Amino acid sequence: MTNVPWPLLPGRTPASVASAEGAYFNMKDGRRVLDAAGGAVVASIGHGRKEVADAIHAAVMNATYLIPPWLTPEREALVDELTGHWLPDYLTRIHLCSGGSESNESALKIAIQYHASRGEPDRNIILARDLSYHGTTISTAAVSGHPGRKRGLETFLQDFPRIATPYPLRCPLGPYHPDTADYYVQSLIDTIERVGANNIAALIAEPLNGSSGGAITPPENYWNRVQKILKDNGILLVIDEVMTGFGRCGEKFGIDLYDIRPDILAAGKGLAAGYAPIGGVYTTDEVARSIADAGLEVMFHTYAALPQSCAAAATVLGIVRRESLVHRSKTLGAALKERLQSRFGQHPNVAEIRGEGMFIGIEVVRDRETLERFATEDTMTSKMIAAGMKAGAFFYPGGTGEVRDILCIGAPFTIGEPEMDIIETALAAALAVPAGTKT
Ligand SMILES: Cc1ncc(COP(=O)(O)O)c(C=O)c1O
């Protein structure tokens, strides 16, 4: 098939995949390419597990569609799986959606409705971070610190007060400065003072930065201080774990890495690992009860909690537990990061190799001493991804606006030594692009 009107915008040639199995794509041209990104950091158990396909089939045959608030065996099984094995014990209330954007949108609505239910309807401002991604609906795009995905919409999207996202490598005080945490915590303090605590409903943030910055991890002593400030000011904490949740970062959730206790948590991607569209919002009894007692509604999306999506998610999470894949994400991710650091850590174009578990970011620069980036016109990210694909692995692009040229690895947790070899080879090929660029 040639000249298909796909994707929407002409002039972009998509890769064409005939099929996929395990951690590999079989490309239409016959090549085999490792899915080192898990698609968009989604496919945590790999492609083509029959057990999940069978569960989806059985769910469709059992009861294809029911309104989301009703219970079915598939919904009950997922709720049991989530509350019994995944969620922290204080996040007891579950609202399912069809993906990450819907989950974050619902999370923001719940935060605002919570304050309204307590007689504070004017506490309706959401604090956001300057480097972040929370989704592609109008509200979640607006709240995102992702200039690249907001181009052409700037005049339409609401502006939100922003605090600086911790970026230890590029902290304005200097790379890895001992006062890095102070600097970024001060940004929160100043913003609350400027906006007025009584006007702020919540802060939305990823525990560690997703693809907008490519797995940037916060400094020690950041989250504990942020949480205390929010609590002291009656501001809810909404944690977006759409990318980092369900084992991606070597723990059940990113909150476990930093001892974060959110009021509301949103998570998607790894929940059904790409087998079905599903995301979820999880909150406390107190938040849910307050909204209910005030007689407010939390409306569902028509396709929320679709039985076949719930069956896929419950089966995927069961596999992740049975095969100890969260632990594997931790140990394998650490081994892979160490391997990449030892081979490429001193590469003249590598500024940093970072991340947690099976979520790793490689930041590429023109000059590792000054951290000067390549120009946008150099389109370094696309060139490196193309070179990686040619050498056998797909990496996910990271960065937005000024922050650019970051390769993300988000491979299935099931990969082993042969796949780590492929990642190393493909990364060497990708890094040959900046190395071969004349300065
Ligand atoms: C942290 C984060 N939040 C939200 C989203 C949006 O999720 P979705 O694309 O499923 O709507 C993404 C997607 O990449 C994400 O990484």
The ligand as a Gaussian input file, in Angstrom:
#p B3LYP/6-31G(d) Opt

LIG

0 1
 C        3.424000      11.328000      32.468000
 C        2.336000      11.227000      31.446000
 N        1.118000      11.703000      31.742000
 C        0.100000      11.627000      30.862000
 C        0.275000      11.074000      29.608000
 C       -0.876000      11.020000      28.636000
 O       -1.349000       9.730000      28.530000
 P       -2.194000       9.269000      27.257000
 O       -1.309000       9.454000      26.071000
 O       -2.490000       7.813000      27.551000
 O       -3.411000      10.080000      27.191000
 C        1.533000      10.570000      29.263000
 C        1.753000       9.983000      27.935000
 O        2.860000       9.876000      27.472000
 C        2.578000      10.650000      30.206000
 O        3.790000      10.183000      29.924000

